[in-house]
Amino acid sequence: MVHPMSDIRIRKASVSDIFEMKRMTKECIQSSCSLDYSQKQINVWVNALNNSEKWRRKVNSQYFIVAVNEDEIVGLASLDRGNYLD
């Protein structure tokens, strides 16, 4: 379902967001990358998302934000070392 942009809030991510961030990223990869990557490549990429410790490290060490619409994470971004958009 598409929501109006005015409902989207940006906030700092927390460790408690990891499950939802992984879900959203997995869905995004599976729905938008099928024309550019093989199913095998997509599966490897999606399976790498299961590394919760890597997500925890990023959330705790990077400037990590999420976009939230009606309590659902609909986007994310992080800045590492002040100049690398991860």
C-alpha positions in Angstrom: 0.0 0.0 0.0 1.3 3.5 -0.9 1.1 6.1 1.8 1.2 9.8 1.4 4.7 11.3 1.9 3.5 13.6 4.6 3.1 10.7 6.9 6.7 9.7 6.8 8.9 10.4 9.9 12.7 10.2 10.0 14.3 9.0 13.2 17.5 7.5 14.5 17.5 3.7 14.2 17.7 1.5 17.3 18.7 -2.1 17.8 15.0 -2.9 18.3 14.4 -1.9 14.6 16.7 -4.6 13.2 14.1 -7.3 12.5 11.9 -4.8 10.7 14.9 -3.3 8.8 15.9 -6.8 7.6 12.3 -7.5 6.5 12.0 -4.3 4.5 15.5 -4.6 2.9 14.7 -8.3 1.9 11.4 -7.3 0.3 13.1 -4.4 -1.5 15.9 -6.6 -2.9 13.5 -9.3 -4.0 11.0 -6.9 -5.7 13.3 -4.5 -7.4 16.5 -6.4 -8.3 15.1 -9.3 -10.4 15.8 -7.6 -13.7 19.4 -6.8 -12.9 20.6 -9.9 -10.8 20.1 -13.6 -11.1 18.0 -15.5 -8.6 21.2 -17.0 -7.2 22.7 -13.6 -6.6 19.5 -12.3 -5.0 19.4 -15.3 -2.7 23.0 -14.8 -1.6 22.3 -11.1 -1.0 19.1 -11.8 1.0 20.7 -14.5 3.1 23.5 -12.1 4.1 20.8 -10.0 5.7 20.4 -12.6 8.4 23.6 -11.6 10.1 22.0 -9.8 13.1 25.4 -9.0 14.7 26.5 -7.1 11.6 23.2 -5.0 11.8 23.8 -4.4 15.6 27.3 -3.2 14.9 26.1 -0.8 12.2 23.2 0.6 14.2 25.5 1.2 17.2 28.5 2.6 15.3 27.1 4.5 12.3 24.7 7.4 12.0 21.8 5.2 11.2 18.3 6.5 10.4 15.0 5.0 9.4 11.9 6.3 7.6 8.7 5.3 9.3 5.2 5.4 8.0 2.3 4.3 10.3 4.7 2.4 12.5 6.3 0.5 9.5 9.9 1.1 8.5 9.7 2.0 4.8 13.4 3.2 4.3 16.8 3.3 5.9 20.2 4.8 5.5 23.4 5.0 7.4 26.5 7.2 7.3 29.8 5.6 8.3 32.9 7.5 9.3 31.1 10.7 8.5 31.5 10.4 4.8 30.5 7.0 3.5 26.8 6.3 2.8 26.3 2.7 3.6 
